[in-house]
Amino acid sequence: MQIAAIDDETHIPEHMAIVMSIVDITEVITCYPSFEEELERSLNKDTNNTIIGKHLAMKKLKELIRLAADSEANVSIQGESGTGKELIARAIHELSNRKDGPFIAVNCSALSETLLESELFGHVKGSSTGAYKDKKGKFETAQSGKIFLDEIGDLTPYIQVKLLRVIQEKTIVPVGDNQERHIDMRIITATNKNLRQLVANGAFREDLFYRLRIFPINTVPLRDHKSDLPDLIQHFIAIFNIKTGVVRIYNYPGAGRKKGFFYIFDSYDRTLKDKKVFNCKGSCRRMVI
């Protein structure tokens, strides 16, 4: 095991971390007896959908998630990009009495109006070019479960009208068909836009806004709960343990949580979600976090 050297331990910058390169996993388990048990616990649970945070703002968010899960009301999640809107939607689903049903996510900004209509409502054979067979839409696929409509603020007026009818009548009509089909699912929407402002500007229907925003939830950006950063890092490292191998984090002895952390990685490149955080390649180096 190689450890990056620091000349003066009393002057470790708050944002500095220490990387150690491990050649043999047994060395980690020998040095840290509890590591093997901790790794096994990580492997036996799904860490991807966990809402991480002990800050008061996160506690309030978790309470809202619990209340939303106990309800059948439509939920509208609003917040900046990257603040966990889909994570919140999945948590609501997994805590609800519809958890055994499907959870269907649709990015409303990723498709054109025509393709989104077909994706949501389905189509019958021959309804358009390329419609060689009947296709179930996402609303019908989400039967007895939930559908998550992300980027709801990007819906065109035409799709807004059709969505409003789905909410009011609990029925859909596939593209090219004339027969209504009953659906039973719950709608959760999300956006990073100010829907009230869109309504004021005439870009979003006011009646649809109130139909969707029965149970509003605002996300909490990381800058408002920075004290949860160590727990978030632990969480992502647990995911690394499951997916890619051995990663370990622990407090730097005597330095306190604000002074820095020891990180232990194996000899492969690692990423934190989609962000490149270091390139170990068997060498020791300092890493800014």
C-alpha positions, 0 to 999 in steps of 0.5 A: 500500500502506498500513501501520499505523503504530506509534510505538515499534517496540520496544514492540510487544505479543507478541500484536499483528499489523499489517494492510496493505491491498492495492489491486493484487496486482501490488504484492505481487509487486513488493515480494516477488518470491518471493510469486508462486512461493510462491502457485503452490506453494500452489495445486499442493498440497492443504493441507487435510489437512496435519498441521502442527507441529514440536513434539516432541508433534506429531512423536510424533503423526505417527509414530503416524499413520505406524505406524497407516497401515501397519497394518490394526488398528482405530484409536481417536482420542481428544481434545478437540473441535477438536484434529483427530481427523478430520484424523488419520483422513484422514491415516491413510487417505491414507498407507495401502495403502487410499488408493485406496479411499473414505474415508467419515465419519459423525457418530454423534451427529448422527442418531437410532438409527433413522436411524443404523442405516439410514445405516450398514447401509443398507435395502431397499425397503419396510423403513420409511416413506419407504424407496421404494428400496434404499439402500446403507449407509456400511459397504458404501459404504466397501468397500476403504477406510475408514469414520470413525465420529466421536463413537463414545461417543454410540452407543446400546447397540443400535447398539453390538451391531450394530457389534460383529458387523460387526467380528467377522463382517465382514458386515452385514445391511441394515434389512429384509433377511435376507441377509448381505453381506460387507464389507472396510473398516477402521474408525477411530473418534473421541470427545471422551469418556473411553471407559474411564469410559463402560465403567466406568459401563456406558454403553459395551460393554467388548468393543466398546471393546477391539475398537475401541481396538487402535491408540489415538491421543490428539490434541494440543491447541494449548496443548501445542504453542503454538510451532507457532502461526506455522506453523499461521497460514501453513498457513491463509493458504495455504488462503486463497490457494487459495480466496479470493485473496491473503494474505501473512504474514511476520515483522516485521523486527527484531522477532522471531517473538514480537513480531508479524507483518505480514499482507497481505490484499486488501480483502475480509472474511476468516475463519480457518476459522470464526472472524472475525479481522478486517474489512479493507474497505480500511482499516488496523487492528491485529489481535489474534491 
